[in-house]
Amino acid sequence: MMSNPFVGNWSYRSFLNDPNLNKPANDLLFGAGTLTIVERSETELSGTIGGSGWSLDLRGSFGYGSPMQVRFQGKGTVGGEPWIYDYIGWLVPVWPNSTDQLEVPAIVGSVVRTIPHGASQAGVVASFYAVRAG
């Protein structure tokens, strides 16, 4: 059986979906941290996502296809408030004209804030990418 390509540690970054090209990239950063994915069963995943001052427990699944898909929900309490985010992503296919030394496995996708917390409203959508971290 093929090993699950999503399992492992990933460096995660998400960015607000703002079309203004004059906005500095740093102003678009929505989140950054470490994404850790573990296999619960043949179709289920769990793990954590977090960074400085925040951490969410993940539960979700993946699907075979071209490209392969991952979907999970992150839940946790941060600063005494509940946080819930939903993620969907796709494993970037290997480029035939690249090499293992030049291409790092990556997941690209979208994240939505499912419930509000603090002054942050629900429904905000950002794009994310995660690259395998060793």
N, C-alpha and C positions, 0 to 999 in steps of 0.2 A: 504494500500500500504506500502511496506517495505521502511524504511528510507535509504537514500543513504549512504553506508558505507565509501565513500571517503570524504564526507563533514566534515570539521573541521580543526583543526590545527595539523600540523605534524612537528617533528624535522627531518630535511633533511641533508643528507651527501652524497657526491658523491666522487668516487675514480677513478683515472686513471687505465686503464686495462693493467697493466704491469706485465708480468709473473715472473719477477725477485724476488724470495723469499728473497734475501739478501737486498732488498731495504726497508728501514724503512717505516712503515705504514704512518707516518706523511708526508713523501715525495710523497705519492700517493694521498693525499687529493686534490680534484678538486674543491669542493665547499661545503659550509655548511650554513644553515640558517633555516628560518621558512617557511614552505609551508602551505598556507591557501587556502582551497578549499571551494567554495560555489556553490550551485546548481542554474543554470539559468533556466533550464526547465527539463522535464523528462529525457532528454538525454544529455543536455549540462551542462558544468561546467565552472566556471571562478574562479578568485582568484588572489593571488600574491605568489611570492617566492622571498626571499631576505635575506640578512644578512648585516653585517657591510659594508656600502659603496655601496651596490647594491640592486636593486629591479626590478623585472619584473612583468608585468601584464600577467595573464594566461587566455587562452581561449581553451576549448577542450571539450571532451566528454568521456563517459564511456560506457562499454558494459558488459552485463551479460554473464556469462559463468563460467567455472570451471578451473582456477580461473577468477574472475572478472578483467576487464582491464580498465585502464585509459590512456588517451592520450591527451596531451595538448602542446601548444606552448607558450613560454614566450617571451615577447617583452618589451624592455625598453631602456632608454638612461642612460648610466652610464659614468660619467666623460666626458660628451659631445659626446660620441660615441654610435651608436645604437648597441644593443645586441639582438640577437635572438637565442633561444635554443629550441629544440624539445625533448619531454619526452614521454616515453611509460613505463607503469608499471603494475604490477599485485598485487592484494590484496592477501597476504599470507593466505591460508586457516587455519582455527582453527584446532589445533592438538587435537584429541580426548583424549589423555592421559595427557593433560595439564589442567590448570585452568585459570579463569579470573584474578587471582592474579599473576600468573606466566607468562602468555603470553600477550604481548602488541601487538595490531593490527599493522601490518606493510605492506608497499608497497615496492616491489623491482622492479628494472627496469634499463633502459638505457637512457642516455641523449647524445645529439649530439650538438656541436656548429654549428649552421646553417650558420652564416656569420662570417667573421673575425672581430676582433676588436683589436686595438693596435698591439702588436707583436703576438697575438694569432690567429692561423689559423683556418679556417672553417674545419669541418669534424672530429674534435677530438671527440672521443666517450669515455664516462665514465659510470661506473655502479653506481647506487644509491640505497639507501634505506631510507625510511622515517618511523618513528614510531609515533603513535598517541601521541599527547602532551596534555593530559587532556581532 
